[in-house]
Amino acid sequence: MPTPTEQHWTPVHGEAYRPVPYRPARMATAETLARAAELRARMDERRTVRSFSPDPVPEQAVRDAVACAATAPSGAHQQPWTFVLVKDAEVRRRIRAAAEEEERLSYDGRLGEEWLAALRPIGTDAVKTHLTDAPVLLVVFQQRYWLADDGTKHKHYYVDESVGIAVGMLLSALHQSGLAALVHTPSPMRFLSQVLDRPANEKAFAVIPVGYPADDCEVPDLVRKSLGQVLVEI
């Protein structure tokens, strides 16, 4: 299948509205239902993985997943996200060391007992082997503002919502491609901007290890809410 043609985006702040036709082919109802059922079953298999194999992954599959994430809707179509693909083992080691330092402080009391009690069934602790075991990391940054060519600072809108939607689409794309992932959010995350030398307008949002589950991988015995528990029909 051919790769979609890419165009280089430039800011359109203040320009006039220019609509273009949108006429996607309508899918037959039977195909819609079949695809929806298949996707539901496939996504129900998705699990957060904390035990990764060091085996390499097809990097183009990761890039394609990021491209899928970048199609997410965003406030005023300002696309306030940056995805940093980290392959270098030493950089991943530095990220893990800094993350575990923050995590130890959190698990030693900063989180509070209620949060620790919520985490207990998940089986997590301050040791984050996934940050070095997984062959690649995707570090997601949210862009709080952007700079015009003349240096003028312009605010982005609905940044948290926009980047959160993009991360959800990223996880779906990775899973559909046969890859496992984890959303890791050490707090605070300022060290990520320093380690990865990101500009001042970017704020770390999440670290996502990507790879294959280890041969001895285990996950918590969890039950998802049923459709009836999450859907209200009026």
Summary of the structure (lengths in Angstrom):
residues: 234
radius of gyration: 19.8
end to end distance: 41.0
largest distance: 56.6
contacts: 578
relative contact order: 0.20
helix: 40%
strand: 16%
